[in-house]
């Protein structure tokens, strides 16, 4: 269900002028990020999770 949830949320952004991107670093990844074109500064970031586990363990979202 997690992959389906990520795909559904990402698909909704195709109707917007803002085109989010996926970010991956050596120590993790973030599902959706957005920055101004030509800028390296991330304006917002979203990590999509199907589980509520991270509500009780927010430290496990270090890549975000």
Buried (B, 14 or more C-beta within 10 A) or exposed (E): EEEEBBEEBBEEBEEEEEEBEEBEEEEEEBBBBBBEEEEEEEEEBBBBBEEEEEEEEEEEEEBB
